[in-house]
Amino acid sequence: MEKVLEVKDLTVKIGEKNILTSINMTAYKGRVLGIIGESGSGKTMLCHAIMQSLPAAAQITHGQIIYQQENLLDVSASKMRAYRGRHLSMIMQNPSTAFDSIQTIESHFRESLKAHFVMTKKEIRQIAIDAMYKVNLPNPEKLLHYYPFQLSGGMLQRVMIALSLAIQASIYIADEPTTALDTVNQKQVLTLFDRIRSETEAAIILVTHDLGVIAELADDVAVMYQGEIIEHANVYDFFDAPQHPYTMKLLQSRIMF
Ligand SMILES: Nc1ncnc2c1ncn2[C@@H]1O[C@H](COP(=O)(O)OP(=O)(O)OP(=O)(O)O)[C@@H](O)[C@H]1O
């Protein structure tokens, strides 16, 4: 298994309070790392720490985030900006907040691709259409001219994933990507991540509070509790041989459900 991203001993504080404590976590090429934990356990803050998009009040006080043999915490702001759009891609819970309402879908592809590649308008258009076909969006040629508000939440989520596919991101960080969607769209987005895993070499970090999603999609699982990862295992060991009492409780509560 090839490591793509490694978080080592990462601690984040807001004021005196530890939001994340000594986090160790590894994402591998072609595998889905599921992060599960109750509300407030630090899942979203961990995603933002990796992307270096933490709220201003939060401070990384210790640790490393290793990507391509570099500690992302040591790279310049401009290099991190380039990594953020090109290599590390964050897929949010609510896709509408990620789009600019006065820009067409084509403009979003254009801005995102032009920031990292030298391409003609025609090339960008073709890449956008191909990426939207890959995520099963109907009639991509027509969609290019639409504004975000003209698309449903499920469609926008797929456009967001298409944007990441177009730039060939190496890491997808998806924070509860299906929570705001109806059941049909949830299923489609999960199937899409499954395909990305098998058809690209990306590592996927998938935050969820849903054990069903973990069972369906994750290869590895990290369980968060009060800002710490208390269990990090492959998905079979997670379900069959949990080590931490909190994980056991989490699994039992599902059985009772
Ligand atoms: N902007 C902020 N300022 C101060 N504290 C924050 C901020 N955002 C989050 N926190 C705190 O950081 C901790 C971790 O929050 P986080 O949002 O990462 O949890 P989570 O596991 O993603 O929860 P959820 O499943 O509800 O999204 C919580 O104690 C939360 O109150």
The ligand as an SDF file (V2000), in Angstrom:
LIG
                    3D

 31 33  0  0  0  0  0  0  0  0999 V2000
  -15.0320   28.0790   14.4910 N   0  0  0  0  0  0  0  0  0  0  0  0
  -14.9040   27.4550   15.6800 C   0  0  0  0  0  0  0  0  0  0  0  0
  -14.5510   28.1350   16.7890 N   0  0  0  0  0  0  0  0  0  0  0  0
  -14.4380   27.5160   17.9760 C   0  0  0  0  0  0  0  0  0  0  0  0
  -14.6270   26.1970   18.1700 N   0  0  0  0  0  0  0  0  0  0  0  0
  -14.9780   25.4690   17.1080 C   0  0  0  0  0  0  0  0  0  0  0  0
  -15.1390   26.0490   15.7950 C   0  0  0  0  0  0  0  0  0  0  0  0
  -15.4940   25.0460   14.9300 N   0  0  0  0  0  0  0  0  0  0  0  0
  -15.5460   23.9260   15.6830 C   0  0  0  0  0  0  0  0  0  0  0  0
  -15.2380   24.1770   16.9660 N   0  0  0  0  0  0  0  0  0  0  0  0
  -15.1530   23.1840   18.0520 C   0  0  0  0  0  0  0  0  0  0  0  0
  -14.2250   22.2040   17.6590 O   0  0  0  0  0  0  0  0  0  0  0  0
  -14.6540   20.9060   18.0980 C   0  0  0  0  0  0  0  0  0  0  0  0
  -14.6760   19.9440   16.9170 C   0  0  0  0  0  0  0  0  0  0  0  0
  -15.6900   20.3800   16.0120 O   0  0  0  0  0  0  0  0  0  0  0  0
  -15.9080   19.7000   14.5930 P   0  0  0  0  0  0  0  0  0  0  0  0
  -16.7920   20.6000   13.8310 O   0  0  0  0  0  0  0  0  0  0  0  0
  -14.6070   19.3570   14.0110 O   0  0  0  0  0  0  0  0  0  0  0  0
  -16.6900   18.3740   14.9970 O   0  0  0  0  0  0  0  0  0  0  0  0
  -17.3320   17.2700   14.0470 P   0  0  0  0  0  0  0  0  0  0  0  0
  -16.8870   15.9520   14.5560 O   0  0  0  0  0  0  0  0  0  0  0  0
  -17.0430   17.5870   12.6270 O   0  0  0  0  0  0  0  0  0  0  0  0
  -18.8830   17.4570   14.3330 O   0  0  0  0  0  0  0  0  0  0  0  0
  -20.1570   17.3020   13.3510 P   0  0  0  0  0  0  0  0  0  0  0  0
  -20.3130   15.8190   13.1050 O   0  0  0  0  0  0  0  0  0  0  0  0
  -21.2920   17.8730   14.1580 O   0  0  0  0  0  0  0  0  0  0  0  0
  -19.8690   18.0740   12.0980 O   0  0  0  0  0  0  0  0  0  0  0  0
  -15.9980   21.0830   18.7560 C   0  0  0  0  0  0  0  0  0  0  0  0
  -15.7630   21.1400   20.1520 O   0  0  0  0  0  0  0  0  0  0  0  0
  -16.4760   22.4210   18.2510 C   0  0  0  0  0  0  0  0  0  0  0  0
  -17.2750   23.0590   19.2150 O   0  0  0  0  0  0  0  0  0  0  0  0
  1  2  1  0
  2  3  1  0
  2  7  2  0
  3  4  2  0
  4  5  1  0
  5  6  2  0
  6  7  1  0
  6 10  1  0
  7  8  1  0
  8  9  2  0
  9 10  1  0
 10 11  1  0
 11 12  1  0
 11 30  1  0
 12 13  1  0
 13 14  1  0
 13 28  1  0
 14 15  1  0
 15 16  1  0
 16 17  2  0
 16 18  1  0
 16 19  1  0
 19 20  1  0
 20 21  2  0
 20 22  1  0
 20 23  1  0
 23 24  1  0
 24 25  2  0
 24 26  1  0
 24 27  1  0
 28 29  1  0
 28 30  1  0
 30 31  1  0
M  END
$$$$
